[in-house]
Amino acid sequence: MSDFNATPRTPDEEERLLEAGRLLFAGPCDFFFGAQKLEQLPPPGAPEIAFAGRSNVGKSSLINALTGRRALARASSEPGRTKQLNFFDLGGRLTLVDMPGYGYARAAKDVKEDWQGMMFAYLRGRPTLQRVILLLDSRIELKASDREIMTLLDRAAVTFQIVLTKCDAPRPGALEAKRSQAADLARQHPAAYPGTFATSSDTGMGIPELRAELAALALPQAG
């Protein structure tokens, strides 16, 4: 369930994109680098897709669902305290970047400020960063920290796309209202990419369509 058709496509084009996404994410995907400081970042390589969201939004679960793995990305035992950027190589064609969660109420002040420091510098200065996938929990109201991150992404001039998580939980009417809200939010931010996705890591809702969207940003298949 998504706004996969936000860009007009023929049925054949959609099928090709879905198959390209399936093949890309069915391939090898391995952790290859963790950086806690800007000077530790790996050299730019394949196009990067960064995943951002509040602590406990289901970021690790979504990355695992996209790649078809159970424990590729792991949630921290102390939400809001992980500061490391984790890099995953997807078949040499795309790099997935798991960013630290934000907005955890009990996180130390210096960790919260880190999002405004190191993370902003990464977002603004990474030449291979193609898009940020901004995750919002479909079950709860939008938080002030979510709005702050959208403003930060506008300031960094980094394209971001809103993806709703845990969409198997709300009733259909509530989910539709949440999707409408997400679309309205996207229209309010100059850095937001049109088209939102409603996903569930448990049921697989929206996962094939999101794979297809990201596959369009990957390096061409070799050979």
N, C-alpha and C positions, 0 to 999 in steps of 0.2 A: 504494500500500500504506500504509494508515493506520488509525488508530482513528477513522475518520470517523463510524462509527456509535456512538460513545461516548454521544451523545445520541440516544435513539430517534427515528427519522424514518421516514415511509412512503417507498416508492420514488419516488412523485411529488414529495415534498418534497426528496429528495436530488437528483433530476433538475433541479428548479427552482434549487436552490442551486448545482449544478455549472454550469448555464447562466448564472446571475447572475455567478459568478466568472469564467467565460470572457469574458463581455461586458465586465466591468469591466476586466480586465487586458489586453483587446485594444484598449482605448482609449488615448488619449494619456497618456504618462507622461514628465515632464520634470524635470530637476534645476532647483531654483529658489533654493536657499540652502545655504551652508556656514557653520557656526559653530564657532569655536575657543574661545569664552568664553561663559559664561551670558548676559552682557549683550548678546551678539550674536544670540541666538535670535530667529527670526521670530515675529511675533505669532501666538497660537493661532488655528487655523482649522479645517480638516477633521480628523476623528479621525486620530490618529497610530498607526502600527504600527512599532515599533523592532526592528531586527534586531541581535542581539548574539551573539558567539561568539569562540572563540579565533582567533588569527591562523592563517591557512591552513585554516580549517574549511570554506571554500567559500561564505562569506557573499555575496560579490559575484556568484559564479556562480548562486547561488539567486535573488537579486534579479533578475538578468538572465533566468533561466529563467521566473520568474513573469510578468515583463512582456513576454516574447518578444523581448527585445533582446539584442544581442551585447555591448554595451559601455556600458550605462546606468550601472552601478556598476563601478568599477575598483579592483582590488587595488593596494595601495601597493607600490612597489618595495622598501620597507624595512618588512617586517612588524613590527607592534608600535610603530611610531613615528608613525603617523597619529593625530592628536588631534581631527580635525574631525568634527562631526556633519553628515552630508549629508542634505538634505531633497529628496524627490521628490514632485511633485504628480501624483496618479493621477486624472485626469479631474475634478478639483475635488471628488471624493467621499472620497478617502482620501489621507493623506500617509504615504509610506514613509520611514523614517529609518534610514540606514546608520550604525551606531555603530562607533567604532574597535575593532579586535580587541584582545583581552587575552591575557595569559599567554605572550607571546613572551619566551623566556629571555634574549635578548640586549638587550631593550629597556632603555633608560635607566631608572634608579630613579624619576626624576621623572615619566616617562611612565606607569609602572605605578601610581604614586600618584595620577595624574590620574584613573584609573578610579574610585578611592575618593573623589575630590573632585568634579570637574565632572560626571562621569557620574552619580554618586549624586544630586547636586543636581538634575540634569535629570530623572532617573527619579522622584524624590520630589515634584518641584514642578511638573511639566508637566500642566496640567489636561486637555489634549486627548489625552494618551497613553492609549490603550485597552488595549494589550497589547505585551509584549516577546516576540518569537520568539527563543528561546534555541537556538542551533544546537550540536549535538554530533556529532563525527565518528564515524560508525558503525564505522570500521576500527580505532580505537584505544581504549585503556582511558580511563575517566573520569579527568580530571586534578584535582589539588587546586584549581587556579584555577577550574575549572567549579563545584566545590562552593562555593567562596568567592563566586562571582557569584550562585549560587542563594540563599545566605544573605543577600547584599546586597539582592537583589530582595525577599526576605521582609521585611527591615528597612525597605525603601522602600515596602512594601505595594503593589507593582506586580504586576499579574497577568502571569505569563509562561507560555509554552507551549513544550514541548520538541519540537524538530524534528531528526531525524537526517539527516545529509547523507552523500553518496557511498555510498548504499545498494546500488548496483549492484556494489560490490566484494566485500563479505563473502559467504561461502557462506550458503545459506538457513538452516541451523541456527544459524550464528553471528549472522546478522541477527535471527532470532527471539529469541535470547537477549539481544541488545542492545535490542530493542524492549521486552522484558519488564523489563529493567533500567531503561529510561527511564520506563516506567509506574510502577515501584516508586519511583523518585526523585520523580516528580510527587506521589505519595501522601504523601511525607515532608515536603513543603514547603507551608505554608499559602497561599502566593501562587501556587502552580502551578495552571494550568488543566487539568482532566482531558481526556484525549485527546492522544495523541502522533501524530506523522507520520513516516513513513519516506520519504525523497525521494532522487532522483538528478537532478542538473541535466543529466547527459549523456543519460539515457534517458527523462526525463520522469516517472519513477515518483513518485507522490504529488503532483505539481504541480497537477493539476486540483482535487484535494480540498483542498489548502491554499489555493488561490485561492478556493474556495467558502467556506471557514472565514473568510477575511479579508473577503470581500465582505459577509458578514453584519454586519460592524462598520462598513461604509461608510455615508455619507449616502445617503438615498434618491435614486433616479434622478429628475432634474428632469423635470417634465412628465408 
